[in-house]
């Protein structure tokens, strides 16, 4: 399984992500030429070698009308671009529908963050830093590189945000900037030892959209490492590293707990199952069995992580009539499961995708399909078919 791991020890920004992924390509110049022919008016992209604390990597430079943007330092003129402006510009880019959809979805994430921060509806948001043409170039570059690399799974480390204050169009703001802080909700972050803005809103949105799981580096065979350099210099190397390699399907140690029950009502058994699920069981199910003295009963089986076995056994003993539980040690092999939200004409729908072992399986979240079907008077099957057609064609709205 093709795997991409992003090391964000010095945060993340659009240009750093672009440069790190660019280093994974065998022909970087061809990509730069392609970027410069996409139709980003007034924008020119180039790259150059860069050394930070003795480490060699690549820095991507974006110029707009011949000048490099300086919005992160508070210098220069700030561009104000609405979501309508962005959608219009994206529509005319010479890229696939999937890339266009991804660019627009990422800007929707940023727009939602700006909306929450400034207390204004999304359609009234006008972008500053994240809306300048260099940011659009960075987002486009990352989306295009992701399409070219086509990883099966994307991991990332916890994200270092930096600390202190940053000057922007609104004045002096804390680090991470409010929009970046909102985008990083649910993602493991830490301040680190660097005084300065390390994770920008653009970087945070790209990570939130593309990364499947945050944590330590998985067991993987590394084939290439890309090093994307930031513009500023710190005591630590200001770079983002992208590891490209392969991983096998996920496997883990689990426990299977089982007990026979013949003196509980179906309602009581159902409640016990609910309690086990609520407390983290991986699966709980019953099987009809014939017990001693010809009594019909059920075999209650609970599958859980190995370290949860004691807790789950206690819950079974507490919420059922059994006086004993059998425990079996097992190893399970699973596909790597990820979740992504797509925009459809019916609203957002979560799509669950499982990859590995040479296969890819995707399906929409059951609750989302049920809600749409009920609201629009459609069947479950028809709703699911329409949503999957949007997902497979990339024609997301």
KEBA-94881 format. One line per 10 residues: number of its first residue (from 1); their letters; for each residue x, y, z of C-alpha. Coordinates in pm, 1 decimal. Each point is the difference from the previous one (the first is absolute). Layout:
<pts>
NUM) A) X/Y/Z; ...
</pts>
This chain:
<pts>
1) XXXXXXXXXX) 0.0/0.0/0.0; 148.3/335.2/-106.6; 38.4/212.5/312.4; 90.0/364.6/57.1; 116.9/115.1/343.9; 31.9/372.6/73.0; 233.5/106.8/279.3; -129.2/332.6/133.8; 255.0/70.5/273.7; 24.6/357.7/-131.1
11) XXXXXXXXXX) -365.6/38.5/-81.2; -143.3/14.4/-349.3; -52.0/262.4/-267.5; -116.9/-26.9/-358.1; 339.7/70.5/-153.3; 175.2/-249.0/229.6; -247.8/-276.5/-83.4; 31.4/75.6/-371.3; 379.9/-12.4/16.0; 10.5/-321.0/205.6
21) XXXXXXXXXX) -232.8/-183.0/-240.0; 182.1/146.6/-299.4; 323.7/-164.3/115.5; -169.9/-339.0/-28.5; -40.8/43.0/-376.3; 271.6/-120.3/-240.0; -48.5/304.2/-228.6; -55.2/317.0/201.1; 46.8/241.2/-288.7; -288.3/-154.7/-192.7
31) XXXXXXXXXX) -228.5/57.1/296.9; 109.6/363.8/30.9; -66.2/48.8/-372.3; -342.3/-155.3/39.5; -83.3/226.7/294.8; 94.7/304.5/-205.6; -236.3/-106.1/-277.9; -309.2/-62.8/213.7; -151.6/344.1/-47.9; 76.5/173.1/331.8
41) XXXXXXXXXX) 3.8/357.7/-126.2; 310.1/198.1/89.3; 144.3/-288.3/199.6; 342.0/-150.6/-58.2; 133.0/-303.0/189.2; 365.8/-98.1/32.6; 211.5/-209.8/233.5; 354.3/20.4/127.8; 232.1/-201.2/228.1; -8.4/112.9/361.8
51) XXXXXXXXXX) 209.3/-84.9/303.2; -131.9/24.8/355.7; 229.7/-91.6/290.3; 216.3/-203.7/-237.1; -293.2/-191.7/-153.2; -53.0/29.5/-374.5; -349.4/20.9/-143.9; -216.5/196.5/-240.5; -177.4/332.2/36.8; -293.0/85.9/-223.5
61) XXXXXXXXXX) -30.7/367.1/-95.4; -323.7/156.4/-122.1; 1.4/346.1/-154.4; -308.7/201.0/-87.2; 50.3/257.6/-273.4; 373.6/-38.0/49.7; 0.7/48.9/378.5; 14.7/-256.2/279.9; -290.4/23.3/242.1; 82.8/124.3/350.3
71) XXXXXXXXXX) -340.4/-19.0/163.7; 116.3/-218.8/288.8; 226.2/278.9/128.0; -262.6/268.9/-37.9; 182.9/163.2/-292.5; -137.4/75.2/-344.7; -354.4/36.8/-123.0; -256.1/-254.0/118.0; -228.6/-157.8/-258.7; -366.4/-45.0/86.6
81) XXXXXXXXXX) -159.6/-296.9/-176.4; -343.0/-151.8/60.0; -94.3/-365.7/-35.1; -179.7/92.1/-323.1; 322.5/151.5/-137.3; 195.2/-309.5/98.2; -254.1/-240.8/-150.0; 5.5/197.3/-324.4; 379.4/-9.6/-22.7; 14.8/-368.3/85.6
91) XXXXXXXXXX) -257.8/-84.3/-266.7; 232.4/124.6/-275.4; 311.3/-183.1/120.6; 144.5/-260.4/-234.9; -32.1/-287.5/250.1; -229.0/-298.8/51.1; -345.5/30.1/155.7; 131.5/-184.8/306.8; 274.9/257.9/55.0; -248.5/284.8/-49.2
101) XXXXXXXXXX) -235.4/-158.6/251.6; 278.5/-49.5/254.1; 117.1/361.6/-32.9; -352.9/127.6/52.9; -59.5/-232.9/296.1; 319.5/119.8/168.9; -105.0/362.2/-43.2; -339.9/-88.0/147.7; 184.0/-126.0/310.6; 189.5/329.5/21.1
111) XXXXXXXXXX) -317.6/201.1/-61.0; -177.3/-184.2/282.4; 292.2/73.6/232.4; 1.9/369.9/-93.3; -377.7/8.5/41.0; 20.7/-138.3/354.3; 286.2/230.6/94.5; -158.1/320.6/-134.0; -362.7/-84.9/75.1; -117.3/51.7/-358.3
121) XXXXXXXXXX) -175.2/-230.5/-249.6; 226.3/-192.9/-235.5; -131.7/185.7/-305.8; 112.2/329.2/154.5; 355.3/-114.9/67.6; 274.9/177.3/-194.5; 337.7/-167.7/31.1; 320.3/176.6/94.8; 312.3/-214.6/39.3; -170.7/-321.7/-105.1
131) XXXXXXXXXX) -169.9/173.5/-291.5; 302.9/142.9/-177.0; 106.3/-148.0/-328.8; 312.4/-159.2/145.3; -217.2/-199.7/241.8; -221.2/-109.9/-289.3; 314.2/-112.9/-182.3; 117.3/-195.7/305.7; -335.4/-173.7/45.9; -21.4/-78.9/-370.3
141) XXXXXXXXXX) 355.1/-136.3/4.3; -64.0/-230.4/295.2; -329.3/-128.3/-147.1; 167.9/-66.7/-334.3; 296.4/-176.2/163.1; -232.7/-216.9/207.3; -179.2/-104.4/-317.9; 330.3/-81.8/-169.7; 139.9/-198.7/294.0; -336.4/-165.1/76.1
151) XXXXXXXXXX) 85.2/-133.0/348.9; -226.3/-268.8/140.1; 38.6/139.5/349.2; 131.4/325.5/150.4; 133.6/24.3/354.5; 143.0/304.4/176.8; 176.6/72.0/326.0; -150.4/223.5/268.6; 27.3/359.6/-121.7; 229.4/256.5/160.8
161) XXXXXXXXXX) -176.6/339.2/-7.8; 269.9/223.6/148.5; -97.3/265.6/254.4; -3.7/375.4/52.1; -171.1/249.4/-229.3; -32.8/62.4/-374.1; -86.6/320.4/-183.9; -263.2/-23.9/-271.7; -263.5/213.4/-171.2; -208.9/13.5/321.2
171) XXXXXXXXXX) 289.0/101.8/224.6; 203.9/-195.9/253.8; -144.2/-348.5/59.2; 105.4/-292.1/222.2; 174.9/-306.1/-143.2; -150.6/-217.8/-128.3; -213.8/257.9/-181.1; -371.1/-38.1/86.2; -91.5/-148.6/-339.6; 289.0/-247.2/19.2
181) XXXXXXXXXX) -98.7/-94.9/356.0; -355.9/-70.8/-115.8; 121.0/-210.2/-293.3; 227.1/-202.3/228.2; -284.9/-109.8/228.3; 10.1/-376.2/49.0; 361.7/-15.1/-119.9; 281.1/-62.6/253.6; 204.8/320.7/27.7; 265.3/149.9/227.5
191) XXXXXXXXXX) 167.2/340.4/35.0; 362.8/-109.9/-15.1; 297.9/225.9/69.3; -14.6/235.6/-297.9; -144.6/349.6/43.9; -184.6/62.9/-324.9; -279.6/-125.2/-224.1; 88.3/-350.1/-120.8; -339.5/-128.6/-112.9; -193.1/237.0/-224.5
201) XXXXXXXXXX) -374.5/-22.3/-72.2; 83.1/-127.1/-348.5; 227.2/-269.8/142.8; -257.6/-97.9/259.3; -276.3/-29.6/-261.0; 216.1/-216.0/-227.4; 85.8/-234.4/286.9; -361.5/-20.4/115.5; -121.2/-83.9/-350.5; 261.3/-252.3/-109.5
211) XXXXXXXXXX) 134.1/-173.2/312.5; -177.1/-319.1/105.3; 164.5/-44.5/338.3; 235.2/195.3/226.2; 256.2/-170.6/220.3; 338.2/-166.8/-5.4; 151.3/-122.6/-323.5; -148.4/-336.6/-103.0; 208.2/-306.1/-77.5; 89.8/69.1/-360.1
221) XXXXXXXXXX) 268.1/-64.1/-258.6; 122.5/344.4/-108.6; 89.9/50.1/-365.0; 44.9/378.9/-9.4; 7.9/301.4/233.4; -95.2/351.8/-103.8; 110.2/304.3/199.1; -203.4/318.6/-44.5; 160.6/314.7/137.8; -174.6/299.8/149.8
231) XXXXXXXXXX) 102.4/358.6/-68.2; 99.5/100.3/354.5; 306.6/-110.1/195.1; -20.4/-133.9/356.6; 236.4/-179.5/235.4; -153.9/-326.1/-123.1; -12.5/-97.8/-368.0; -315.7/159.0/-140.7; -110.4/-290.2/-217.3; -279.4/-249.3/-51.4
241) XXXXXXXXXX) 103.2/-352.5/-97.7; -212.2/-232.1/-211.9; 78.1/-372.0/19.4; -115.9/-209.4/-296.9; -11.4/-377.7/21.5; -212.1/-307.9/49.1; -188.8/-154.5/289.7; -185.3/-326.7/33.4; -361.7/-38.0/107.7; -47.7/88.9/363.4
251) XXXXXXXXXX) 10.9/-272.6/263.1; -49.3/9.7/376.0; -39.8/-218.5/306.8; -359.7/-38.1/115.8; -193.7/-200.3/255.6; -323.3/-190.1/-51.2; -218.8/-32.9/308.9; -288.5/-248.5/-3.5; -265.4/-128.2/236.2; -320.7/-208.4/-24.8
261) XXXXXXXXXX) -324.4/153.9/129.9; -343.0/-162.7/36.3; -178.2/208.0/265.3; -6.5/359.2/-132.9; -270.2/180.2/-195.7; 86.5/122.7/-350.3; -32.3/359.4/122.2; 256.6/-59.8/276.4; 243.2/-165.7/-241.3; -40.9/293.3/-238.8
271) XXXXXXXXXX) 76.6/246.5/279.1; 315.6/-193.0/92.4; 113.7/15.5/-362.6; -59.5/375.4/-5.3; 208.7/46.0/315.7; 290.1/-195.2/-151.2; -8.7/201.7/-323.7; -17.3/327.2/192.9; 312.4/-95.7/193.8; 207.4/-76.2/-308.8
281) XXXXXXXXXX) -70.8/-357.8/-108.0; 100.0/-64.3/-361.0; -296.4/-229.6/-56.9; -271.1/-169.7/205.6; -239.0/-264.7/-132.9; -218.3/-290.8/108.2; -37.6/-348.3/-145.1; -290.0/-239.9/76.0; 124.3/-309.4/186.4; -151.1/-306.5/162.5
291) XXXXXXXXXX) 107.6/-33.3/362.8; -17.1/-272.8/261.1; -340.6/-134.3/102.8; -112.4/85.1/-356.4; -26.3/366.9/79.1; 20.1/246.1/-291.6; 244.6/281.6/68.6; 240.4/244.8/-160.2; 376.2/10.9/-28.2; 106.0/359.1/75.5
301) XXXXXXXXXX) 329.3/87.0/-166.3; 194.1/322.5/57.8; 306.9/86.8/-208.9; 227.8/268.3/142.0; 357.4/122.6/6.7; 225.0/-224.1/205.9; 60.7/267.3/262.8; -378.2/45.7/45.6; -73.8/-364.8/77.9; -10.2/44.1/377.7
311) XXXXXXXXXX) -231.0/301.3/-18.3; -235.0/-171.2/-246.3; -11.2/-318.8/208.3; -102.0/202.7/304.3; -278.9/169.2/-199.0; -130.5/-336.0/-124.3; -3.3/-140.3/353.2; -177.7/313.1/126.0; -265.7/31.8/-271.3; -80.5/-365.4/-73.7
321) XXXXXXXXXX) -98.4/-301.7/208.1; 306.9/-203.5/-94.1; 240.3/-106.7/272.8; 293.7/-79.4/-226.2; 164.7/124.6/-320.6; 233.9/-169.6/-246.2; 281.9/209.7/-148.5; 185.8/-79.3/-321.8; 302.8/185.9/-132.9; -21.2/83.1/-371.5
331) XXXXXXXXXX) 177.9/200.6/-266.9; -217.6/183.0/-249.6; 106.3/120.0/-343.3; -190.3/299.8/-131.0; -3.2/241.3/-285.7; 95.5/355.0/94.0; -317.7/196.2/47.9; -35.0/373.6/-63.2; -288.2/244.5/-10.5; -51.3/305.8/-220.1
341) XXXXXXXXXX) -293.5/237.7/-28.9; -117.4/90.7/-349.3; -239.1/275.8/-103.0; -306.4/-111.7/-197.6; -316.9/171.5/-116.6; -167.3/-151.1/307.6; 263.7/130.0/242.3; 318.2/-145.9/153.2; 38.2/-378.9/6.5; 272.3/-199.9/172.0
351) XXXXXXXXXX) 166.6/-265.2/-215.9; 183.3/-287.8/167.9; 283.2/-149.7/-205.6; 199.4/-314.9/77.9; 327.7/-62.8/-183.4; 270.5/-265.7/-5.2; 73.1/-349.7/-132.0; -36.9/133.8/-352.9; -359.5/112.5/44.8; -198.6/315.5/73.9
361) XXXXXXXXXX) -352.9/-7.0/146.1; -211.8/310.9/53.6; -349.6/54.6/132.3; -199.3/292.1/143.9; -74.5/33.3/369.3; -331.0/-171.4/76.8; -142.6/278.7/218.4; 70.1/264.7/-267.0; -175.0/-202.9/-271.8; -301.1/-68.1/223.4
371) XXXXXXXXXX) -35.3/369.3/83.7; 11.0/103.9/-368.0; -239.7/-278.4/-105.7; -256.7/98.9/262.8; 26.5/371.2/-73.9; -38.8/-43.8/-376.8; -241.9/-293.3/-5.6; 246.5/-228.1/-179.3; 94.0/-362.4/53.8; 317.9/-90.6/183.1
381) XXXXXXXXXX) 139.0/-176.8/-308.7; -64.6/295.9/-233.9; 149.0/250.7/243.5; 310.7/-211.3/46.3; 35.8/-39.5/-377.9; -20.0/376.9/-61.3; 250.4/80.9/273.5; 250.9/-260.1/-119.3; -31.2/130.0/-355.2; 104.3/343.6/126.1
391) XXXXXXX) 289.5/-152.2/193.1; 126.3/-213.7/-286.4; -18.8/269.3/-267.7; 138.4/276.1/218.5; -290.4/227.9/-95.9; -46.8/122.8/356.2; -207.1/309.6/53.6
</pts>
